[in-house]
Amino acid sequence: MMTNKTIIVSNRLPVKITETDGKYTLSPSEGGLATGLGSVYKTGGNIWIGWPGIEVPLERQEEVKAQLATLNLIPVFLTQEEINLYYEGFSNEVLWPVFHYLVTYAHFEQDYWDFYKTVNAKFRDVVEQQLVEGDTVWIHDYQLLLLPCLIRKIQPQVTIGFFQHIPFPSYEIFRLIPWREEILNGMIGADLIGFHTFDDVRHFLSTTTRLTGAKSANNVITWNERQIVVESFPMGIDDRKFEQLSNRPKVKAHVANFKKSRNNEAFILSIDRLDYSKGIIQRLQAYELLLQTHPQYIGKLALYMVVVPSRDTVPQYKELRDRIDQMVGNINASYRTMDWLPIHYFYRSFSVELLSALYSAADICLVTPMRDGMNLVSKEYVASRTENNGVLILSEMAGASKELNDALIVNPNNMGDVMRAIVTAIEMPLEEQKIRMSSMREVVKKYNIHLWVKNFITKLKEVKEMQQSLLAKYASLKMREQMAMAYLESSHRYIFLDYDGTLVGFNSVIEKASPDPELYEILNQLSNDPANQVVLISGRNHETLQKWFGHLKVGMIAEHGAWQKYLDGSWRSLPLLTDKWKNEVYAVLERYTDRTPGSFIEDKSYSLVWHYRKVEEGLGEMRVNEIISHLKLIVADKGLQLMPGNKVLEIKNIEVNKGKAAQNLLYNMEADFILAFGDDYTDEDVFKALPPDAYTIKVGGNISAAKYFVRNPTEVRQLLKELIQLN
């Protein structure tokens, strides 16, 4: 059985199947993705899974399977109804318009969603048949958003990468989808989620944290004890292919014919698939505006506009085609002369040689989509410009604009902006053209499709290694046995226990997180052992801790160390602490509280805490950043410390520190066993302060200075019960 293979999964296989005279013929796809991933799926035991592109009758499916197997391809057979509702329906009438910010074109039909789930499950079943332990699965694009989670459920440890080739919208747009949570849960089944641009990454992180309850730090999402990395990987093209194409005799002959027929006209090229996201209408309007306002260019330039047919039986697309036909006709009728045509319009697809000739011959390439994940036409034009001349006009809404910043960048909604860019391009001196184009050619050459594949696969391996290093820290059975042995062999034990999030779960109402009978029983039994010194170390105020635990034989450290109470002693505060700073800081916090519904201020003896656990997701985090920025100078001047925690921001004296409090308690003590549990930022000080042989355990799967972690307060209690049972 083949192991450690890579399984690529996409909606379509990288081949075209045609049926002639009852016989199926396969022809390879020349698309960029197929080219880039050829180095992956054509080697070793690697495979590509996808729909073959046509409906294959049941009795002929084995025949097609055998043909495809010779190319390392595995088919997922779909019925025409499934294609209509999953692909044409949900993928292209829900996800495509919403992800391109054109929500008015979306149709939220339940049938579409039902079939989308069914087909994603079909893909899962085919992957499952091929999947063995150690395999890597790389899933592509918006048609398969549910697949990562579906595969994760059948193979929890599998390595899964997901790349989305279209934009990811902002939270406000994405939230309109009725099945939004299910889609996000599907995507975060992956270990690594890739997009073309950082904007898409930012939108995805924001949307996921606001809709699912997942946490994110930097570009890492923590969800269900897993870390998912979200990263941008700008996709490139096979630059050498387009360079070499431009030198072919057939292409050179096409270029010569174009030049002969041009009469020294400036040649503007526009190539798009028929789609409302491509900005074709707005481009024509800008071109018409140019002819209206700059009549000196009439007869001196020509727009060659290629529109590749796509879905033109769908009403919106048919309407778009009719509008394009009408506009082209109107402009040509209004401005043409006896020997000059303003627009040469082609509604068909061209061979790759003819496209290469167009790229090589065009003085200007006009790429102005309203929204595009990357847009590879711009990169193909640049790669084809072997003499380093020509001008690229590029929409700021295309992902490629983040890399090709020597293009003339335009806002496609601003007709004047696009028109002025065309004028600038026509008038641009050859020297400037060469400086700009050579710079862009270097970018396209360096960041090609092969580097994109390599970067994604390398990052996916790194993510899995990062996850494995965290798994190694989990408080496993072996670690528990080792700790139990040390516990039994010791006679002076110190057990430090944080409270909120460690001994009890997180509660949106802080007063409701009071101890339950089970917790009292655990603490009683632990503290009744004469070898144990149990210390509750919490951010809670000392009055609350006294009320809840004053009757137990436990030490208590309150307000992160500002107040301390040892066994049989009374509460005492740290010497020389002052609270004179509080009025000024309280006034600042009050202003933010007034602007943030659901937030409140907790006033402790020597600290102030701003709580935002009831605040709308995202708003609280934004306000915390504002408060930190506002208080930065005050804090530095008054010797204070800002402590972000779990839905809280605490401002306290710099001397107040859980770690220092734990160290003070242990000073001159002959402790031969130390155990500490904690769940947030403030507990990291304890983990760092304790000696190397201490058992430090973080609650939650986050990266930590602690040696080990457990998942939740239930596991903390279970571990403490195991220690009690040792006696």
GIRA-V515441 format. One record per pair of residues at least 24 apart in sequence whose ideal C-beta (glycine too) atoms are under 8 Angstrom apart, sorted by the first residue. I is the first residue (numbers start at 1). GAP is how many residues later the second one is. D is the distance in whole Angstrom. If there is no record, write none. Layout:
i->{I	I}
gap->{GAP	GAP}
d->{D	D}
//
This chain:
i->{1	2	2	2	3	3	3	3	4	4	4	5	5	5	5	5	5	5	6	6	6	6	6	6	6	6	7	7	7	7	7	7	7	7	7	7	7	8	8	8	8	8	8	8	8	8	9	9	9	9	9	9	9	9	9	9	9	10	10	10	10	10	10	10	10	11	11	11	11	11	11	11	11	12	12	12	13	13	13	13	13	13	13	13	13	14	14	14	14	14	15	15	15	15	15	16	17	17	17	17	19	24	24	24	24	24	26	26	26	28	30	32	32	32	32	32	33	33	33	35	35	35	36	36	36	36	36	36	36	37	39	39	40	40	40	41	41	42	42	46	47	47	47	47	48	48	48	49	49	49	49	49	49	49	49	50	50	51	51	51	51	51	52	55	55	55	74	74	75	76	76	76	78	78	81	82	82	82	82	85	85	85	85	85	86	86	86	86	86	86	87	87	88	88	89	89	90	90	91	91	91	92	94	95	95	95	95	96	96	96	97	98	98	98	98	98	99	99	99	99	99	100	100	100	100	100	100	100	101	101	101	101	101	102	102	102	102	103	103	105	105	106	108	108	113	113	116	117	120	120	120	120	120	120	121	121	123	123	124	124	124	127	128	128	131	131	133	133	135	136	136	136	136	137	138	138	138	138	138	139	139	140	141	141	142	145	145	145	146	146	146	147	147	148	148	148	148	148	149	149	149	149	149	150	150	151	152	153	159	159	159	159	160	160	160	160	161	161	161	161	161	161	161	161	162	162	162	162	162	163	163	163	163	163	164	164	164	164	164	165	165	165	165	166	167	167	167	167	167	167	167	167	167	168	168	168	168	168	168	169	170	170	170	171	171	171	171	171	171	174	174	174	175	175	175	180	181	181	184	184	184	185	188	188	188	188	188	190	191	191	191	191	191	191	191	192	192	192	192	192	192	192	192	193	193	193	193	194	194	194	194	194	194	195	195	195	195	195	196	196	196	196	196	196	196	197	197	197	197	197	198	198	200	200	200	201	201	201	204	205	206	209	209	210	210	217	222	222	222	225	225	226	226	227	227	227	227	227	229	229	229	231	233	233	233	233	234	234	234	234	234	234	234	235	235	235	235	236	236	236	236	236	236	236	236	237	237	237	237	237	237	237	238	238	238	239	239	239	239	239	240	242	242	242	242	242	243	243	243	245	245	245	245	246	246	246	246	246	247	248	248	250	251	251	251	251	254	254	254	254	254	255	255	255	258	258	258	259	262	263	263	264	265	265	265	265	265	266	266	266	266	266	266	266	267	267	267	267	267	267	267	268	268	268	268	268	268	268	268	268	268	269	269	269	269	269	269	269	269	269	269	270	270	270	270	270	270	270	271	271	271	271	271	272	272	272	272	272	273	273	273	274	274	274	274	274	274	274	274	274	274	274	275	275	275	276	276	276	276	277	277	277	277	278	278	278	279	279	279	279	279	280	280	280	280	281	281	281	281	282	282	282	282	282	282	283	283	283	283	284	284	284	284	284	285	285	286	286	286	286	286	286	287	287	287	287	287	288	288	289	289	289	290	290	290	291	291	291	293	294	297	298	298	298	298	299	299	301	302	302	302	302	302	303	303	303	303	304	304	304	304	305	305	305	305	306	306	306	306	306	307	307	307	308	308	309	309	309	321	355	356	359	359	360	360	360	362	363	363	363	363	363	364	364	364	364	364	364	364	365	365	365	365	366	366	366	367	367	367	367	367	367	368	368	368	368	368	368	369	369	369	369	370	370	370	370	371	372	372	372	372	373	374	374	374	375	375	376	378	378	379	379	382	382	382	382	382	383	383	383	385	385	388	388	388	388	388	389	389	389	389	390	390	391	391	391	391	391	391	392	392	392	393	393	393	393	403	403	404	404	404	406	406	406	406	406	407	407	470	470	470	473	473	473	473	473	474	474	474	475	475	475	475	475	475	479	480	480	483	483	483	484	484	484	486	486	487	487	487	488	489	490	490	490	491	491	492	492	492	492	492	492	492	493	493	493	493	493	493	493	493	493	494	494	494	494	494	494	494	494	494	495	495	495	495	495	495	495	495	496	496	496	496	496	496	496	496	496	496	497	497	497	497	497	497	498	498	498	498	498	498	498	498	498	498	499	499	499	499	500	500	500	500	500	501	501	501	501	501	501	502	502	502	502	502	502	502	503	503	503	503	504	505	505	506	506	506	508	508	510	510	510	514	515	515	518	519	520	522	522	522	522	523	523	523	524	525	526	526	526	527	527	527	528	529	533	535	535	537	537	537	537	537	537	539	539	539	539	539	541	541	541	542	542	546	555	557	557	557	557	559	559	559	559	559	559	560	560	560	560	560	560	560	560	560	561	561	561	561	561	562	562	562	562	562	562	562	563	564	564	564	566	573	573	574	574	574	574	576	577	577	577	577	578	578	579	579	581	581	581	582	584	585	585	585	585	588	588	588	588	589	589	592	592	592	592	595	596	596	599	606	606	606	607	607	607	607	607	608	608	608	609	609	609	609	610	610	610	610	611	611	612	612	612	613	613	620	624	643	643	644	645	645	645	646	646	650	657	658	658	658	658	659	659	659	659	659	659	660	660	662	662	662	663	666	676	677	677	678}
gap->{131	42	43	130	129	130	131	132	130	131	132	39	40	41	42	127	130	131	34	35	40	129	130	131	132	451	39	40	41	42	120	123	124	128	129	130	131	29	32	33	38	39	40	41	130	132	39	40	41	114	118	128	129	130	131	135	138	38	39	40	129	130	131	133	134	39	40	76	80	129	130	132	133	38	39	41	35	36	37	38	39	40	55	60	62	24	27	34	36	59	37	38	53	56	58	37	35	36	37	47	35	32	36	39	40	43	41	42	45	43	322	203	205	206	344	417	107	132	416	203	206	414	199	200	202	413	414	416	417	416	411	414	98	413	417	31	32	29	30	26	25	26	27	83	24	25	26	24	25	26	27	74	77	78	81	25	26	24	25	26	27	32	25	24	25	28	52	56	51	46	47	50	41	44	34	33	36	37	40	26	27	29	30	31	26	29	30	32	33	57	32	56	223	226	26	27	25	26	25	51	52	219	83	47	48	50	82	46	70	181	179	71	75	76	78	79	43	67	68	69	70	66	67	69	176	177	270	271	66	68	72	269	270	174	175	268	269	70	73	171	211	70	69	70	65	66	30	29	24	25	26	27	30	66	25	29	24	27	26	27	30	24	26	27	24	27	24	25	24	24	25	321	324	24	24	25	318	319	322	24	51	25	24	25	24	38	41	42	36	37	40	39	42	38	39	40	41	42	36	37	38	39	40	36	39	38	37	36	32	301	302	305	29	30	31	32	29	30	31	32	33	295	296	299	25	28	30	31	32	30	31	32	70	293	29	30	31	36	209	31	70	208	209	207	28	29	30	32	33	204	205	206	232	27	32	33	35	36	39	34	33	36	37	32	35	36	39	40	447	29	33	37	32	35	36	31	30	31	24	27	28	27	24	26	33	35	40	38	35	37	38	269	272	273	276	36	37	38	39	264	267	268	271	35	36	37	38	36	37	38	39	262	265	35	36	37	38	178	36	37	38	39	177	178	203	35	37	176	202	205	34	204	32	173	199	29	30	31	26	25	412	408	409	407	408	485	478	479	480	476	486	241	475	236	239	240	243	474	230	234	237	228	219	222	223	226	140	165	166	168	169	213	218	139	141	214	217	143	208	211	212	213	214	215	216	139	142	143	146	207	211	212	210	211	212	140	144	205	206	209	208	114	117	138	141	142	140	141	143	107	108	111	139	110	113	114	138	140	139	105	108	103	102	105	106	109	99	100	102	103	107	102	105	106	99	100	103	102	40	76	77	36	34	35	36	37	75	31	34	35	36	97	98	160	34	35	37	94	95	96	97	33	34	35	36	94	95	96	97	98	154	35	37	89	90	92	93	95	96	97	112	33	34	35	36	95	96	97	35	37	84	87	106	34	35	36	97	105	34	35	37	33	34	35	36	37	38	43	46	47	50	73	35	42	45	40	41	44	94	92	93	94	95	91	92	94	89	90	91	116	133	25	27	40	44	39	42	43	46	86	88	130	131	133	136	83	85	129	135	40	43	44	47	59	42	130	82	129	130	132	133	136	44	55	56	132	135	39	43	126	127	130	129	132	133	40	44	51	126	129	129	37	39	42	44	38	41	125	38	39	40	41	42	39	40	41	63	40	42	54	58	38	39	40	41	40	42	44	49	52	38	39	40	40	41	38	39	40	26	25	28	25	26	24	25	26	28	26	27	28	62	63	26	27	28	29	58	61	62	25	26	27	28	27	52	56	25	26	27	28	31	33	25	26	27	42	44	50	26	28	29	43	25	27	42	43	26	25	26	27	28	26	24	25	26	24	25	24	26	29	25	65	55	58	59	61	62	58	61	62	52	56	45	46	49	50	53	41	44	45	48	43	47	33	34	37	42	45	46	44	45	48	25	28	29	32	40	44	36	39	40	29	30	31	33	34	29	33	231	233	239	231	233	234	235	236	234	235	236	222	233	234	235	240	244	229	239	242	192	212	240	238	239	242	187	209	186	236	239	238	183	41	182	183	40	181	39	41	177	178	179	180	181	36	38	39	40	178	179	180	181	182	39	41	171	172	175	177	179	180	181	31	37	38	39	40	179	180	181	39	41	166	178	179	180	181	182	190	194	37	38	39	40	179	180	38	39	40	179	180	181	182	185	188	201	37	39	41	46	38	39	40	146	179	145	178	179	198	199	212	175	176	177	181	197	211	214	174	210	213	214	209	207	208	107	140	141	105	106	92	101	103	34	33	34	199	198	32	195	198	199	202	26	29	31	28	199	194	197	198	25	26	27	25	198	34	127	130	24	121	124	125	141	149	70	106	109	111	143	61	63	64	29	63	25	110	101	104	105	108	45	46	47	48	93	97	47	83	90	92	96	97	98	101	122	95	96	97	99	100	42	43	44	45	90	91	94	42	97	100	101	99	32	33	32	79	81	82	79	29	76	78	79	28	75	26	27	53	57	59	26	50	46	49	55	66	39	42	43	46	38	62	31	34	35	38	28	24	27	24	46	47	50	43	44	45	46	49	42	43	44	39	40	41	42	38	39	40	41	36	37	35	36	37	34	35	27	25	38	39	37	35	36	37	33	34	32	28	24	25	27	28	26	27	28	29	30	31	25	29	24	27	28	26	24	30	33	39	28}
d->{6	8	4	7	6	7	5	7	5	7	8	6	4	5	7	8	5	8	6	7	5	7	5	8	6	8	7	6	8	6	6	6	7	6	7	5	7	6	6	5	7	7	4	7	5	7	8	5	7	6	6	6	7	5	7	6	7	7	8	5	8	4	6	8	7	6	6	7	8	8	6	4	7	5	6	6	6	8	4	7	5	7	7	5	7	8	8	6	8	8	7	8	7	7	7	6	5	6	5	7	7	8	8	7	6	6	6	7	7	8	6	7	5	6	6	6	7	8	8	5	7	6	8	8	7	3	6	6	5	6	7	7	8	6	8	5	8	8	6	6	5	7	5	6	6	5	7	8	5	8	6	7	6	6	7	7	6	7	5	8	5	8	7	6	5	7	6	6	8	6	5	5	6	7	8	6	7	5	8	6	6	8	4	8	8	4	5	7	4	8	8	6	8	7	7	8	7	4	7	6	5	7	7	5	8	7	8	7	7	8	8	6	6	7	7	6	7	5	6	6	5	7	6	8	8	4	7	5	8	6	6	8	5	6	7	8	8	6	6	7	6	8	7	5	8	5	7	6	6	8	4	5	6	7	8	6	6	8	4	6	7	6	6	8	6	7	7	8	7	8	7	8	7	7	8	7	7	8	8	8	7	7	5	7	6	5	5	5	7	7	4	7	8	6	6	7	3	4	6	4	8	7	3	7	7	7	4	8	6	6	8	5	6	5	5	8	6	7	5	8	7	6	8	4	6	4	7	5	7	8	4	8	7	7	7	7	6	7	7	7	7	5	7	4	8	8	8	8	6	6	7	5	8	6	4	8	5	5	8	6	5	7	8	7	5	4	6	8	8	8	5	8	7	8	7	6	6	6	5	6	5	7	7	7	6	6	5	6	8	6	7	7	5	6	7	7	5	8	7	7	6	5	5	6	7	5	8	8	6	7	5	6	8	8	8	6	7	8	7	7	6	6	5	5	4	5	7	8	5	5	5	8	7	8	8	5	7	5	6	6	7	7	7	4	5	8	8	6	6	4	5	7	8	8	7	6	7	7	7	5	8	6	6	6	5	8	7	6	8	7	6	6	7	5	7	7	5	7	7	5	4	5	8	6	5	5	5	6	6	7	6	6	7	5	8	8	4	5	5	5	8	6	7	5	4	5	6	7	6	7	7	4	7	6	7	5	5	5	7	7	8	5	5	5	5	7	7	6	8	3	8	5	5	5	7	8	4	6	7	8	8	8	8	6	6	5	8	8	6	4	7	5	7	5	8	6	7	6	5	5	7	6	7	5	7	7	7	5	8	6	7	5	8	6	7	8	4	7	5	7	7	6	7	5	7	8	5	8	5	8	7	7	5	7	6	7	8	7	8	5	5	5	7	6	4	7	6	6	7	6	8	8	6	7	8	6	8	6	8	6	6	5	7	5	7	8	5	5	4	7	4	8	7	7	6	7	6	7	7	7	7	6	7	7	7	6	5	8	7	7	5	7	7	8	8	5	8	4	8	4	5	7	7	8	7	8	7	8	5	5	7	5	5	6	7	7	5	6	7	7	7	6	7	7	8	6	5	7	8	7	7	7	6	7	5	7	8	5	8	7	7	6	7	5	7	5	8	6	8	7	7	7	5	7	5	6	7	7	7	8	6	4	7	5	8	8	7	8	6	7	8	8	7	5	8	6	7	5	7	7	8	5	7	5	8	7	7	7	5	6	7	8	7	8	4	6	4	6	5	6	5	7	7	6	5	7	5	6	4	6	8	5	7	4	6	7	5	8	6	7	7	5	7	5	6	8	5	7	5	8	5	7	7	5	5	5	7	6	5	6	6	6	6	8	4	6	6	7	8	8	8	7	7	5	7	6	5	7	5	6	8	8	4	8	5	5	7	7	6	7	8	8	8	7	5	6	7	6	7	6	4	7	5	7	7	6	7	7	7	5	8	7	7	6	6	8	6	6	6	6	8	7	4	4	5	6	7	8	7	5	5	5	7	8	5	5	7	7	7	4	7	7	5	7	7	6	7	5	7	5	7	6	6	7	5	7	8	5	8	5	5	6	8	7	4	7	8	6	8	7	7	5	7	8	5	8	6	6	6	4	6	8	5	8	8	6	4	6	8	7	7	7	8	8	6	4	6	6	8	7	5	6	5	8	5	6	6	8	6	6	7	6	7	5	8	7	8	5	6	8	7	8	6	5	7	7	7	8	6	5	6	7	7	6	6	7	5	6	7	6	6	4	5	7	6	7	8	6	8	6	7	7	8	7	7	7	8	7	6	8	5	7	5	7	7	7	7	5	7	7	5	6	6	6	8	7	7	8	7	6	5	7	5	7	6	5	5	5	6	3	7	6	4	7	7	7	5	7	6	8	8	7	7	7	8	8	6	7	8	5	5	7	7	8	7	7	6	8	5	6	6	7	7	6	8	6	7	6	6	7	7	8	6	7	6	8	8	7	5	7	6	6	6	6	6	4	7	7	7	5	8	5	7	5	8	7	5	8	8	7	5	6	7	8	4	8	7	5	6	6	6	5	5	6	7	5	8	5	5	6	5	5	3	5	8	6	3	8	7	7	5	6	7	5	8	8	8	5	7}
//
